[in-house]
Amino acid sequence: MPGTYSQILLHIVFSTKHREQWITHEVAQRLYPYMGGIVRAEKGALCDIGGVEDHVHMYLRWRPDATISDLMRTVKGRSSKWVHDTFPALGAFAWQEGYSVFTVSKSQEGAVKAYIAGQHEHHKKEDFKTELLRMLRLHEVEFDEQYVFD
């Protein structure tokens, strides 16, 4: 086979450090496109992004020749520096150390995009901790709850 063909679709979820509510509407409007630019610079494609004040959901297509951990290190490092440079009042801004990543079937793309778009409404009923634990269980990810949150 002369080429490599893939469709690696991922739903990645990560929080601000200690779930601090730093991502205001004003910050999000500028931060999300910036994060999309980082994904593109790393040769991925951001399909959707959203969240609330204390966490972000990214739906993206990733490449088979690079690791997700390298992508996330780059996204979080560059975006954190950008927040510090762009919003000096957010000097304490930081992302949590880890992240959660789930594979997505192309047939479920609409559902994932709708889920991301509905974050503000969704979080009127469920906090981030409950949401993440539910997602981990739904995807049958093995975890020890004492290590899930900082």
C-alpha positions in Angstrom: 0.0 0.0 0.0 1.7 3.2 -1.1 0.1 5.6 1.5 -1.2 5.8 5.0 -4.9 6.6 5.4 -6.6 7.2 8.7 -9.6 8.7 10.4 -8.5 9.1 14.0 -11.2 11.1 15.7 -10.8 12.1 19.4 -12.9 13.8 22.1 -10.4 15.3 24.6 -11.5 16.8 27.9 -9.3 18.6 30.3 -9.7 21.1 33.1 -8.1 24.2 34.5 -5.9 23.5 37.5 -8.1 22.8 40.6 -11.1 23.5 38.3 -10.6 27.3 38.7 -13.2 29.2 36.7 -10.8 31.2 34.5 -12.3 30.6 31.1 -14.8 33.5 30.9 -16.8 34.1 27.7 -14.3 36.8 26.7 -11.3 34.5 27.2 -13.0 31.5 25.5 -13.8 33.6 22.4 -10.1 34.2 21.8 -8.6 31.1 23.5 -10.6 28.5 21.5 -9.5 29.7 18.0 -5.9 30.0 19.3 -6.0 26.4 20.5 -7.4 25.4 17.0 -4.3 27.1 15.5 -2.0 25.0 17.7 -3.8 21.8 16.6 -3.4 22.9 12.9 0.2 23.8 13.4 0.7 20.2 14.7 -0.9 18.9 11.6 -4.2 17.9 13.1 -7.7 19.3 12.5 -9.9 20.8 15.2 -13.5 19.9 14.3 -15.1 21.5 17.4 -14.2 23.1 20.7 -16.2 24.3 23.7 -16.6 24.1 27.4 -17.4 26.2 30.4 -15.4 28.2 32.8 -13.4 25.3 34.3 -12.8 22.9 31.4 -12.6 22.4 27.7 -13.8 19.7 25.2 -12.0 19.4 22.0 -13.2 17.2 19.1 -10.4 16.7 16.6 -8.9 14.6 13.9 -5.4 13.4 14.7 -2.6 11.9 12.7 -1.2 8.4 13.0 2.5 9.4 13.2 2.3 11.5 16.4 1.3 10.9 20.0 -1.7 12.4 21.7 0.5 13.1 24.7 2.8 15.3 22.6 -0.2 17.1 21.1 -1.7 17.8 24.6 1.7 18.9 26.0 2.0 21.4 23.1 -1.7 22.6 23.3 -1.6 23.1 27.0 1.8 24.7 27.2 1.4 27.1 24.3 -2.2 28.1 25.2 -1.2 28.7 28.9 1.6 31.0 27.8 -0.8 32.8 25.4 -3.3 33.3 28.2 -0.6 34.8 30.5 0.6 37.1 27.7 -2.9 38.1 26.5 -4.7 38.4 29.8 -2.1 39.6 32.4 -4.7 39.5 35.2 -4.8 35.7 34.7 -1.1 35.2 35.8 -2.1 32.2 37.9 -3.9 30.5 35.0 -2.9 26.8 34.5 -4.3 23.6 33.1 -4.6 20.4 35.1 -1.8 18.0 34.7 -3.7 15.3 32.8 -6.5 14.9 30.3 -9.1 12.3 29.2 -9.3 11.2 25.6 -11.9 9.1 23.9 -12.1 7.7 20.4 -15.1 8.7 18.3 -16.7 6.9 15.5 -17.4 9.1 12.5 -21.1 8.0 12.8 -21.2 9.7 16.3 -19.7 13.0 15.1 -23.0 14.8 15.3 -23.7 13.6 18.8 -20.2 14.7 20.0 -20.6 18.1 18.4 -24.0 18.6 19.9 -22.7 17.5 23.3 -19.9 20.1 23.1 -22.3 22.8 21.9 -24.6 22.1 24.8 -22.0 22.5 27.6 -23.4 25.6 29.2 -26.9 24.1 29.4 -25.5 20.7 30.5 -23.5 22.2 33.3 -26.6 23.8 34.9 -27.4 20.2 36.0 -24.1 18.4 36.3 -20.7 19.5 37.5 -17.4 18.7 35.8 -16.4 16.0 38.3 -19.7 14.1 37.8 -19.5 14.6 34.0 -15.9 13.2 33.7 -16.6 10.2 36.0 -19.7 9.4 33.9 -17.7 9.7 30.6 -14.9 7.5 32.0 -17.4 4.8 33.0 -19.4 5.1 29.8 -16.2 4.4 27.8 -15.2 1.7 30.2 -11.9 3.4 31.1 -10.2 1.8 34.1 -9.4 4.4 36.7 -8.9 5.0 40.5 -11.1 7.9 41.5 -8.6 9.2 44.0 -6.2 10.0 41.2 -8.7 11.5 38.7 -8.8 15.0 40.2 -6.0 17.2 41.5 
